Amino acid sequence: MDIKSLPLQELTEVLVARGEKTFRAKQMYDWMHVKLARGFREMTNLPETFRDECGQWCSYTALQAVQVQESKVDGTKKFLFALSDGNMVESVWMKYRHGNSVCISSQAGCRMGCRFCASTLDGLARNLTPSEMLDQVYAITLLTGERVSNVVVMGTGEPLDNYDNLLTFIRMLTDENGLHISQRNVTVSTCGLVPEMRRLAQEGLQITLALSLHAATDEKRRKLMPIAERYSIAELMEACRYYFQCTGRRITFEYSLAEGVNDSDEDAELLSRLAGPLHCHVNLIPINPVRERNFSRSEAGRVRAFQNKLEKNKINGTIRREMGRDIDGACGQLRRKHMSVLRDFGGKETC
């Protein structure tokens, strides 16, 4: 049993069924999700016999940092964490004036196949558990010694493709008995799984939903994102309207700019027509080049011209501040590099 993935009520039920008092669950939950204990041995106010027994009937997630890269430009840190089954996931720590943000992964690999993304190159290995998502935040908090204020589920994987575990993660992350990060400080990105977007709208959450749009026409989007073969832009916009109606939370459009692909004035005009009625915020992202992909980042002048076009159309658009470009900035690059080395050496770690 993955004990760190259990919300407090479920943990209480499990321990009571094993003959423990209800207060024992609150003690254990506090050690796992507030004090961020790395194992049962650290839970010093719990009986030693109880801690020994726990090690026999349940597992305890405590991610190990295999590699840490720090940007010499802005101090951004990229972490490569090893999972218990040999898989790897990436997380990024970013320091802003308004607080520290962590971008976490929701899957080991990804099956969405977006053609400009390194995360999809080797497909999907598996979903992450709630505890594996939580512990990316916990481990980074301990390794940096600084509190995390904002969490972005925008790393490797499609969060809504791991829906149930994602929802448990969000509720535990924002639970008053845990780190109690405000739901308004949590952002979840999706490439556009329409049924899950509509389902998420009904969960009573106050998180920010970011749609990875990247093109303003179905024809162009299909060339960039295979998911566009399943859901049209019209369906996406209707799901966005529904999400706003249910939550009152403004949608963000993520728009990665690739030179000569989706960065023209015409593209900006078409994007304005989509964003205007929804009062969306548009986040412009100069694309991170990936060696295996045939896309180049738009030049700085073209990016500014694109933003200016949006602003003339009264669309709130910002150019994402580039963080960690000198440390394998694109999602999945560091993980793929490390996994390739392991495969080359028969799965064994090497110095």
Buried (B, 14 or more C-beta within 10 A) or exposed (E): EBBBBBBBEEBBBBBEEEEBEEEBBBBBBBBBBEEBBBEBEBBEEBEEEBBEBBEEEBBBBBBEBBBBBBBEEBEBBBBBBBBBEEBBBBBBBBBEEEEBBBBBBBBBBBBBBBBBBBBBBBEBBBBBBBBBBBBBBBBBBBEBEEEBBBBBBBBBBBBBBBBEBBBBBBBBBBBEBBBEBEBEBBBBBBBBBBEBBBBBBEBEBBBBBBBBBBBBBBEBBBBBBBBBEEBBBEBBBBBBBBBBEBBEBBBBBBBBBBBEBBBBEEBBBBBBEBBEEBEBBBBBBBBBBBEEBEBEBBEEEBBEBBBEBBBEBEBBBEBEEBBBBEBBBBBBBBBBBBBEEBEEEEEEEEE
